[in-house]
């Protein structure tokens, strides 16, 4: 995969960086660590500027972030509530936990989004609760852009200053990405084994039903 990324960045420059970061955001297993460090190496060789490389990577990633945010808004809490009714066992989640998460997100949402944008895997996923829990478009854009730009600048800068030694970045960022994924999987398996539905959970009223008082 690294050879393909290197070839595309060399051939298409900023557009390639933006496209790859968009793809990485929509399909997280594509490594942004490699994309932006390769782009940084290319900038060091004079093919692009470091500022332009960071801007292109940030723009591509933010387009993907906005897509997930928009899809989450369209899906909405009402659909999520009905979806949890049917699949709460496999999601290891009930509406009570969603409400707790929403309260936490409404209080610290900006910080959560900002920090998550700089963590592997979570960078892409954080757009979903931001959209579902009604984070304002302005706050989402501001804090997502700051976090995304910071992540892109760190990786591109590492590639720029390390030059052809960009593999050194992968040596520690690769295991970090794997660790985050493993932690998510282990947490899910643990919750799946222990999860039980809350007896007090109240099923939602279908918003589409026309409920009127009896005559």
C-alpha positions as CSV (number, residue, x, y, z in Angstrom):
1,X,0.0,0.0,0.0
2,X,2.9,2.4,0.8
3,X,4.2,2.2,-2.8
4,X,0.8,3.0,-4.2
5,X,0.5,6.0,-1.9
6,X,4.0,7.3,-2.8
7,X,3.2,6.9,-6.5
8,X,-0.1,8.8,-6.3
9,X,1.3,11.6,-4.2
10,X,4.3,12.0,-6.6
11,X,2.0,12.0,-9.6
12,X,-0.8,14.2,-8.4
13,X,0.6,16.4,-5.7
14,X,-1.9,18.3,-3.5
15,X,-4.9,16.8,-5.2
16,X,-3.6,13.3,-4.4
17,X,-2.9,14.2,-0.8
18,X,-6.5,15.6,-0.4
19,X,-8.0,12.6,-2.1
20,X,-6.1,10.1,0.0
21,X,-7.0,11.9,3.2
22,X,-10.7,11.9,2.2
23,X,-10.4,8.2,1.5
24,X,-8.7,7.6,4.8
25,X,-11.5,9.4,6.7
26,X,-14.2,7.5,5.0
27,X,-12.3,4.2,5.2
28,X,-10.2,4.4,8.4
29,X,-7.9,1.3,7.7
30,X,-6.1,3.4,5.1
31,X,-3.2,4.9,7.1
32,X,-3.0,8.7,7.4
33,X,0.4,8.1,9.1
34,X,1.8,7.0,5.8
35,X,-0.2,9.4,3.6
36,X,0.9,12.6,5.4
37,X,4.5,11.5,6.1
38,X,5.0,10.6,2.4
39,X,3.5,14.0,1.5
40,X,5.9,15.6,3.9
41,X,8.9,13.8,2.3
42,X,7.6,15.0,-1.1
43,X,7.5,18.6,0.2
44,X,11.0,18.3,1.5
45,X,12.1,17.3,-2.1
46,X,10.5,20.5,-3.4
47,X,7.6,18.9,-5.1
48,X,5.1,20.7,-2.8
49,X,5.3,23.2,0.0
50,X,4.9,22.0,3.6
51,X,2.1,24.6,4.2
52,X,0.2,23.5,1.1
53,X,0.7,19.8,2.0
54,X,-0.9,20.3,5.4
55,X,-3.7,22.4,3.9
56,X,-4.5,19.7,1.3
57,X,-4.4,16.9,3.9
58,X,-6.7,18.9,6.2
59,X,-9.1,19.8,3.5
60,X,-9.5,16.2,2.3
61,X,-9.9,14.9,5.8
62,X,-12.4,17.6,6.7
63,X,-14.5,16.7,3.6
64,X,-14.7,13.2,4.9
65,X,-15.4,14.4,8.5
66,X,-18.3,16.6,7.2
67,X,-19.7,13.6,5.3
68,X,-19.9,11.5,8.4
69,X,-21.3,14.4,10.4
70,X,-24.0,15.0,7.8
71,X,-25.0,11.4,7.6
72,X,-25.3,11.2,11.4
73,X,-27.6,14.3,11.4
74,X,-29.8,12.7,8.6
75,X,-29.9,9.4,10.5
76,X,-31.1,11.3,13.6
77,X,-31.8,10.3,17.2
78,X,-35.3,8.9,16.5
79,X,-33.9,6.3,14.0
80,X,-31.0,5.6,16.4
81,X,-33.5,4.9,19.2
82,X,-35.5,2.5,17.1
83,X,-32.3,0.9,15.8
84,X,-31.1,0.3,19.4
85,X,-34.5,-1.3,20.2
86,X,-33.7,-4.0,17.7
87,X,-30.0,-4.4,17.9
88,X,-29.0,-3.2,21.4
89,X,-27.6,-6.7,22.3
90,X,-25.0,-6.7,19.6
91,X,-24.3,-3.0,20.0
92,X,-24.0,-3.6,23.8
93,X,-25.7,-0.3,24.1
94,X,-29.1,0.9,25.4
95,X,-30.8,4.3,25.3
96,X,-29.8,5.1,28.9
97,X,-26.1,4.9,28.0
98,X,-26.8,7.0,24.9
99,X,-28.3,9.7,27.0
100,X,-25.4,9.7,29.4
101,X,-23.0,10.0,26.4
102,X,-25.1,12.8,25.0
103,X,-25.0,14.7,28.3
104,X,-21.2,14.3,28.4
105,X,-20.9,15.3,24.8
106,X,-23.0,18.4,25.3
107,X,-20.8,19.5,28.2
108,X,-17.4,18.6,26.7
109,X,-18.1,18.1,23.0
110,X,-15.7,20.6,21.7
111,X,-12.8,19.2,23.7
112,X,-13.8,15.6,22.8
113,X,-13.9,16.4,19.1
114,X,-10.6,18.3,19.2
115,X,-8.7,15.5,21.0
116,X,-10.3,12.7,19.1
117,X,-9.2,14.2,15.8
118,X,-5.6,13.5,16.8
119,X,-6.1,9.9,17.8
120,X,-6.0,7.0,15.3
121,X,-9.3,5.4,14.3
122,X,-11.3,7.7,16.6
123,X,-10.4,10.6,14.2
124,X,-13.1,9.4,11.8
125,X,-15.6,7.9,14.2
126,X,-16.1,11.1,16.4
127,X,-18.1,12.8,13.6
128,X,-21.0,10.4,14.2
129,X,-21.8,11.3,17.8
130,X,-21.1,15.0,17.0
131,X,-23.9,14.8,14.4
132,X,-26.3,12.6,16.4
133,X,-26.0,14.7,19.5
134,X,-26.7,18.0,17.7
135,X,-23.3,19.7,17.9
136,X,-23.5,23.0,16.1
137,X,-22.1,23.1,12.6
138,X,-19.8,26.0,13.5
139,X,-18.3,24.3,16.6
140,X,-17.9,21.1,14.7
141,X,-16.0,22.8,11.8
142,X,-13.8,24.9,14.1
143,X,-12.7,22.2,16.5
144,X,-12.5,19.5,13.9
145,X,-10.4,21.7,11.6
146,X,-8.0,22.6,14.5
147,X,-7.5,18.9,15.5
148,X,-7.3,17.7,11.9
149,X,-4.8,20.4,11.0
150,X,-2.7,19.6,14.1
151,X,-2.6,15.9,13.2
152,X,-1.8,16.5,9.6
153,X,0.9,19.1,10.4
154,X,2.6,16.7,12.9
155,X,2.7,13.9,10.4
156,X,3.7,16.0,7.4
157,X,6.3,17.8,9.5
158,X,7.8,14.5,10.6
159,X,8.1,13.4,7.0
160,X,9.5,16.8,6.0
161,X,12.3,16.8,8.6
162,X,13.0,13.1,8.6
163,X,13.2,12.9,4.8
164,X,13.6,9.4,3.6
165,X,13.6,8.2,7.1
166,X,9.8,8.6,7.3
167,X,9.6,4.8,8.1
168,X,10.7,5.8,11.6
169,X,7.3,7.6,12.1
170,X,5.5,4.4,11.2
171,X,7.6,2.4,13.7
172,X,5.8,4.1,16.6
173,X,2.6,5.4,15.0
174,X,1.8,2.0,13.5
175,X,1.8,0.2,16.8
176,X,-0.2,3.1,18.3
177,X,-2.9,2.7,15.7
178,X,-2.9,-1.1,16.2
179,X,-3.2,-0.6,20.0
180,X,-6.2,1.7,19.6
181,X,-8.0,-0.8,17.3
182,X,-7.1,-3.7,19.7
183,X,-8.4,-1.7,22.7
184,X,-11.7,-1.0,20.8
185,X,-12.1,-4.7,19.9
186,X,-11.3,-6.0,23.5
187,X,-13.6,-3.5,25.0
188,X,-16.4,-4.6,22.7
189,X,-15.9,-8.3,23.4
190,X,-15.8,-7.6,27.2
191,X,-19.0,-5.6,27.0
192,X,-20.7,-8.2,24.8
193,X,-19.9,-10.9,27.4
194,X,-21.3,-8.8,30.3
195,X,-24.0,-6.8,28.7
196,X,-27.6,-7.2,29.9
197,X,-30.6,-5.0,29.0
198,X,-31.7,-2.6,31.6
199,X,-35.2,-3.6,32.8
200,X,-36.1,0.1,33.3
201,X,-35.3,1.1,29.7
202,X,-38.5,2.5,28.2
203,X,-39.1,1.9,24.5
204,X,-39.5,5.0,22.4
205,X,-42.7,6.2,21.0
206,X,-42.6,6.1,17.2
207,X,-42.5,9.6,16.0
208,X,-44.4,8.7,12.9
209,X,-47.5,7.5,14.9
210,X,-50.4,9.9,15.0
211,X,-51.4,9.7,18.7
212,X,-54.6,11.6,19.5
213,X,-56.7,11.6,22.7
214,X,-59.8,9.4,22.5
215,X,-63.1,11.2,22.0
